[in-house]
Amino acid sequence: MSFVKAVLVSVITLLISVLPVAGANPLNSTESTSKFTEIISSVLETVQQTTMQFATMVLEVSLTIVGVLYAPLAVVGIILYVTRINRYLGKELIVGALLLAFFMEFVLPVFVR
């Protein structure tokens, strides 16, 4: 085994010494640095665009869900308040539905567009 290891080490050493090694002149390092910077900035730009698209999608879906929920919330509040099952909870549900409707219809669409 040691003979095989010695042969492998000598072959690898010979290959490394024979292969041409690029000189470390400033032009090569600047070019490689600019390429690296371009690649990193491209990746970061793609991540930023994807994150913005995802945030916009989440906001639009949230607005749709809230838009569907505030009407039944108000109906349940009205039923609880009128039937006197729980007037306090009914009033709170009505106020919550009105606040959700106000923000859903007037405030949040400003941020989406």
Secondary structure, 3 states (H helix, E strand, C coil): CHHHHHHHHHHHHHHHHHCCCCCCCHHHHHHHHHHHHHHHHHHHHHHHHHHHHHHHHHHHHHHHHHHHHHHHHHHHHHHHHHCCCCHHHHHHHHHHHHHHHHHHHHHHHHHHC
